[in-house]
Amino acid sequence: MHTECFPVTVLPHLSRLFTDYALSRTPLPYYPLSPYSQEWASRQRALDPSARAAVADLLVEQNRSFGAGEKTFENIERLRNGANAVVTGQQVTLLGGPLFTLFKTATVIRKAQDATSAGYPHVPIFWLASEDHDLAEADHVALPSRRELHTIKLALQNETPHEAVGALTLGPGIRAVLDEAMELLGPGPLLDLLEQSYTPDSTFAQAFGQLIAKTFAAYGLIVIDASAPAFHALGAPVLRQAITEAETLHTALVQRDKELAEAGYHSQVLVGAQSSLLFLTDAETGTRLPLRRKGTEEWTAGKHAYNTSELLEILEVNPERFSPNALLRAVFQDYILPTSAYVGGPAEIAYFAQSQVVYEKILGRVTPVLPRLSATLVEPAIADVMGQHELSLSDLLSSHPDELAHRLGARAIPIEGKKKLAAAGNALDEELKTVTEWMESIDAGLGRSAHVAASKMRYQMNRLRRLAANFQLQKEASIRRHVDALYLSLCPGNHLQERAVGAAFFLSRYGDGLIDLLVENAAQECPGHKALYL
């Protein structure tokens, strides 16, 4: 097994804000530390002992329901007794979601290990984003078959639009999902765990929590579902400030958006004229609705109108009806937990540039954010094909499949044909250079026309090269099959493997050894993107 390290810029579709953050050895103005700094590991996070005890008691109860291992409960006791936390989180998705969920979790574990080794105890925590209401992002998973990436989708009965996904019961449709997974993954310990976790009576949050807790049991991962009323009660002061100081917070966010725009960046979360940092769950329908400001004391959520006093009364009695949006969620989290650092993906890290002002207004401090492991897993058979064609991962990430196939076809042209094409091309270039220079010396207009005509001749020469390469590609059909296999495995549909392929696929094939490998490689001595050869 070996690894290759590529700069983060090899990845497509990243925001400039994230790439500037990831490449900077000094902190950008919107972050307390650079991703290379280790200062966060030595700072003790103060949390009232009674609050620690309350959080620990709730975590014991929840992790027992998730079937966590003994090391998890040992870590909860460390948290109770003063340990800091390294935290990550993810939406609760079908069968564990995309591969990057494993990368996030491995990174938070490794960072907690490294911080503990540096001298202050830390524990890894996975925050279930169970209050998100985007079911379309959570109800499916993609697993490779022999020739395509196969999407498995859960059919839900009586689904309620905009209801928190984590609270939705999986229902009888989960059986068909597991049957499809069985065909693609085959029997084994992972499928047994999926069937134990994803039952018809389980919710998305319960199933995902059990899967992630048991997958990382050997590392003592603590899982938290903060949608529980008791956690909302602990975080109620943050929710209260989001109500009572809504105008101040909105003004600060608008100013931050202006600063980002002036620096050439763009905001990840739209801050509208009436937007707030909160959602409110409708008491009758269970629908999670954005809470909007209509004036200094007036608010709306869906068709309902509220004044500030009414919202504060709801918060007092039913704090679980309020949930933070993307810009407040980490602040809410870090009020409850003694967080030293948060591990996030590119989009989350970009959110933090906006959240910084919310942190400062509510907590008076800003939690450092660290990039998760970013990687592509290369299986042995795929590595053999890459070696045969002398390809690296960057060749695939920077090329369209047709372009790469054509390139390989050109390489496969017999040496005699390559020599003839090269000789013809070189001779053409030399003769065209001579004649265009002569015509240009006679008349400038004639010279311009000569350059246009010469360009057309060079185009036709290149067309000859393409024809020869395409013929070779058709003659050697294995080249195209190899290219298709490489893209299906490493970047299906020209999307990053870590975002497109379900974690369950690799867990089923490599088991606990994969988890150990990811934790080992999450130290991030490579701050960009890794190719991990399995």
Summary of the structure (lengths in Angstrom):
residues: 534
radius of gyration: 27.6
end to end distance: 5.4
largest distance: 92.0
contacts: 1792
relative contact order: 0.15
helix: 56%
strand: 15%
